[in-house]
Amino acid sequence: MKLVLIDELKGDEILAAPILSPTNNVLIQSDTVLKDEYIEKLKSYNLSSVYIKDECDFEDEEIMNVTLCEPSLCQTKNGEVQEYFSIEETFAKSTDITKSILEKHIYKHNEELKKISSEADNIIKNVISEPEVINSVTEIRNISTDMYTHCINVCILSTIMALRLKMNERQIRNISKGAILHDIGLKYIQAPYIDIEVGEMIPEDALEYKKHTIYGYSSIQEEEWLTDVVKEIILLHHEQIDGNGFPFKQKGSKLKPEVKLVSLCDDFDSLISGIGNKKMKIYEAIEYIRVNKGIRYDSTIANKFLETVAAYPVGTEVITNNGERGVVIRQNKEAIDRPVISISVHSDGSLYDEPKELDLLKVLTVFIVDTL
């Protein structure tokens, strides 16, 4: 799947995402072959671009489990080769740009924020071009705990999840832009929020911290280049479907799917990075999402997240219930909580002569009890 300008369509492309009206009625279904009359219809809708399928597109929509392109090259239907940054390169580049702009950002002086918004488009393109990215996201996660890295992490993960949930192009764009800007309000608060839960803050700091959603929203609410959905993501990303979130305690029926998705991805990354939370290990954060499915988080979104995100990313050092130690070497997509590990240390601390490969999907009496 790739993003193509309407004026660059030549005919016979296949639509990868449905075209919706402003009231969310389907105007043109996905998988439609774009003949000339459909292209003219697209132009009449005042659209600038659409998502189309290409040779690198996935056949079964399971974009996390299949590698379809080389990491930085994707051959199009016409034989042309388009270069993309790898997800790691995109992560580093987008983080640098986001940090440089937000560090200098002055309240309501938002012209430079358009550059951050364009980085969201780059993230969409590069996530699409490199489907096998979920391990990269969770592994890169441990580099830093600053706000800028957090915003990029949430943007990448939210974009992946929107694609997994088969959301339409407009939703994907709003989610990506809202996610990359969701915590801009942290720029304007004084309360410490690293590796501490809101409930453990002194009352004055907790109140100050909760204001960051209001500050973020008010700083961009007059910007016409941001949609209302993007603004709602910034304002409401700490709301919960049970009505116990902030700032307005809105319940799930009043929250858009885009807000619910970014809220979950934000919480996950906050838990493993320590942004407004006590820092957890990845598998602990996943269990937290599981326990709060249907309470804090929309069940459909949470279920897709839980079947997508690896509890033990490749490269994670683990301890088994037998007391042995090893490292995760690959995932089992049928059960991402039971990967294949290479055991190298006996329970008594002595080393194996040669590492032993152990598939936890085949050896059900062995399971992971902790990570190092």
Solvent accessible surface area in square Angstrom, and as a share of the most:
residue,aa,sasa,rsa
1,M,20,0.09
2,K,36,0.15
3,L,37,0.18
4,V,15,0.09
5,L,97,0.48
6,I,6,0.03
7,D,124,0.64
8,E,96,0.43
9,L,17,0.09
10,K,155,0.66
11,G,20,0.19
12,D,70,0.36
13,E,21,0.10
14,I,68,0.35
15,L,0,0.00
16,A,20,0.15
17,A,5,0.04
18,P,34,0.21
19,I,9,0.05
20,L,26,0.13
21,S,13,0.08
22,P,132,0.83
23,T,103,0.60
24,N,101,0.52
25,N,93,0.48
26,V,75,0.43
27,L,70,0.35
28,I,6,0.03
29,Q,117,0.52
30,S,40,0.25
31,D,85,0.44
32,T,27,0.16
33,V,62,0.35
34,L,0,0.00
35,K,95,0.40
36,D,102,0.53
37,E,112,0.50
38,Y,71,0.27
39,I,13,0.07
40,E,102,0.46
41,K,89,0.38
42,L,0,0.00
43,K,87,0.37
44,S,79,0.51
45,Y,69,0.26
46,N,138,0.71
47,L,63,0.31
48,S,83,0.53
49,S,8,0.05
50,V,0,0.00
51,Y,1,0.00
52,I,9,0.04
53,K,57,0.24
54,D,19,0.10
55,E,124,0.56
56,C,15,0.09
57,D,16,0.09
58,F,19,0.08
59,E,172,0.77
60,D,77,0.40
61,E,50,0.22
62,E,57,0.26
63,I,3,0.02
64,M,2,0.01
65,N,53,0.27
66,V,48,0.28
67,T,90,0.52
68,L,64,0.32
69,C,16,0.10
70,E,120,0.54
71,P,80,0.50
72,S,41,0.26
73,L,86,0.43
74,C,7,0.04
75,Q,97,0.43
76,T,9,0.05
77,K,117,0.49
78,N,101,0.52
79,G,39,0.38
80,E,114,0.51
81,V,87,0.50
82,Q,76,0.34
83,E,133,0.60
84,Y,23,0.09
85,F,104,0.43
86,S,17,0.11
87,I,0,0.00
88,E,79,0.35
89,E,90,0.40
90,T,3,0.02
91,F,12,0.05
92,A,52,0.41
93,K,74,0.31
94,S,0,0.00
95,T,18,0.10
96,D,97,0.50
97,I,50,0.25
98,T,0,0.00
99,K,84,0.36
100,S,52,0.34
101,I,10,0.05
102,L,1,0.01
103,E,92,0.41
104,K,149,0.63
105,H,17,0.07
106,I,112,0.57
107,Y,85,0.32
108,K,105,0.45
109,H,124,0.55
110,N,8,0.04
111,E,126,0.56
112,E,78,0.35
113,L,0,0.00
114,K,86,0.36
115,K,109,0.46
116,I,0,0.00
117,S,8,0.05
118,S,53,0.34
119,E,8,0.04
120,A,0,0.00
121,D,31,0.16
122,N,45,0.23
123,I,0,0.00
124,I,3,0.01
125,K,74,0.31
126,N,8,0.04
127,V,0,0.00
128,I,11,0.06
129,S,6,0.04
130,E,27,0.12
131,P,2,0.01
132,E,66,0.29
133,V,0,0.00
134,I,10,0.05
135,N,28,0.14
136,S,18,0.12
137,V,6,0.04
138,T,1,0.00
139,E,76,0.34
140,I,17,0.09
141,R,4,0.02
142,N,95,0.49
143,I,125,0.64
144,S,30,0.20
145,T,49,0.28
146,D,49,0.25
147,M,14,0.06
148,Y,29,0.11
149,T,5,0.03
150,H,1,0.01
151,C,0,0.00
152,I,0,0.00
153,N,3,0.02
154,V,0,0.00
155,C,0,0.00
156,I,1,0.00
157,L,4,0.02
158,S,0,0.00
159,T,0,0.00
160,I,0,0.00
161,M,1,0.00
162,A,0,0.00
163,L,12,0.06
164,R,10,0.04
165,L,36,0.18
166,K,135,0.57
167,M,24,0.11
168,N,13,0.06
169,E,19,0.09
170,R,93,0.34
171,Q,40,0.18
172,I,2,0.01
173,R,54,0.20
174,N,9,0.05
175,I,0,0.00
176,S,0,0.00
177,K,33,0.14
178,G,0,0.00
179,A,0,0.00
180,I,0,0.00
181,L,1,0.00
182,H,1,0.00
183,D,3,0.02
184,I,1,0.01
185,G,0,0.00
186,L,9,0.04
187,K,59,0.25
188,Y,46,0.18
189,I,14,0.07
190,Q,159,0.70
191,A,6,0.04
192,P,87,0.55
193,Y,38,0.14
194,I,85,0.43
195,D,62,0.32
196,I,45,0.23
197,E,69,0.31
198,V,34,0.20
199,G,78,0.75
200,E,105,0.47
201,M,15,0.07
202,I,103,0.52
203,P,107,0.67
204,E,119,0.53
205,D,32,0.17
206,A,16,0.12
207,L,113,0.56
208,E,39,0.17
209,Y,6,0.02
210,K,76,0.32
211,K,75,0.32
212,H,1,0.00
213,T,0,0.00
214,I,65,0.33
215,Y,63,0.24
216,G,0,0.00
217,Y,61,0.23
218,S,22,0.14
219,S,3,0.02
220,I,1,0.01
221,Q,68,0.30
222,E,134,0.60
223,E,34,0.15
224,E,171,0.77
225,W,73,0.25
226,L,5,0.03
227,T,65,0.38
228,D,104,0.54
229,V,24,0.14
230,V,1,0.00
231,K,20,0.09
232,E,43,0.19
233,I,0,0.00
234,I,0,0.00
235,L,22,0.11
236,L,9,0.04
237,H,0,0.00
238,H,31,0.14
239,E,5,0.02
240,Q,22,0.10
241,I,38,0.19
242,D,46,0.24
243,G,8,0.08
244,N,99,0.51
245,G,3,0.03
246,F,29,0.12
247,P,40,0.25
248,F,103,0.43
249,K,130,0.55
250,Q,50,0.22
251,K,124,0.53
252,G,10,0.10
253,S,113,0.73
254,K,146,0.62
255,L,11,0.06
256,K,79,0.34
257,P,66,0.41
258,E,13,0.06
259,V,1,0.00
260,K,38,0.16
261,L,0,0.00
262,V,0,0.00
263,S,9,0.06
264,L,0,0.00
265,C,0,0.00
266,D,1,0.01
267,D,13,0.07
268,F,2,0.01
269,D,3,0.02
270,S,4,0.03
271,L,6,0.03
272,I,2,0.01
273,S,1,0.01
274,G,1,0.01
275,I,2,0.01
276,G,4,0.04
277,N,35,0.18
278,K,89,0.38
279,K,104,0.44
280,M,54,0.24
281,K,78,0.33
282,I,23,0.11
283,Y,48,0.18
284,E,69,0.31
285,A,0,0.00
286,I,5,0.03
287,E,82,0.37
288,Y,64,0.24
289,I,0,0.00
290,R,106,0.39
291,V,97,0.55
292,N,21,0.11
293,K,75,0.32
294,G,40,0.39
295,I,86,0.44
296,R,60,0.22
297,Y,6,0.02
298,D,34,0.18
299,S,49,0.32
300,T,93,0.54
301,I,8,0.04
302,A,0,0.00
303,N,67,0.35
304,K,44,0.19
305,F,0,0.00
306,L,23,0.11
307,E,91,0.41
308,T,6,0.03
309,V,1,0.01
310,A,2,0.02
311,A,10,0.08
312,Y,19,0.07
313,P,4,0.02
314,V,52,0.30
315,G,48,0.46
316,T,30,0.18
317,E,96,0.43
318,V,0,0.00
319,I,42,0.21
320,T,2,0.01
321,N,59,0.30
322,N,79,0.40
323,G,34,0.32
324,E,23,0.10
325,R,94,0.34
326,G,6,0.06
327,V,50,0.29
328,V,1,0.01
329,I,61,0.31
330,R,118,0.43
331,Q,46,0.20
332,N,20,0.10
333,K,116,0.49
334,E,131,0.59
335,A,23,0.18
336,I,26,0.13
337,D,76,0.39
338,R,43,0.16
339,P,0,0.00
340,V,3,0.02
341,I,0,0.00
342,S,19,0.12
343,I,0,0.00
344,S,40,0.26
345,V,17,0.10
346,H,64,0.28
347,S,74,0.48
348,D,116,0.60
349,G,41,0.40
350,S,53,0.34
351,L,131,0.65
352,Y,46,0.17
353,D,152,0.79
354,E,136,0.61
355,P,90,0.57
356,K,84,0.36
357,E,99,0.45
358,L,21,0.10
359,D,27,0.14
360,L,1,0.00
361,L,62,0.31
362,K,162,0.69
363,V,53,0.31
364,L,124,0.62
365,T,109,0.63
366,V,11,0.06
367,F,96,0.40
368,I,18,0.09
369,V,70,0.40
370,D,45,0.24
371,T,14,0.08
372,L,112,0.56
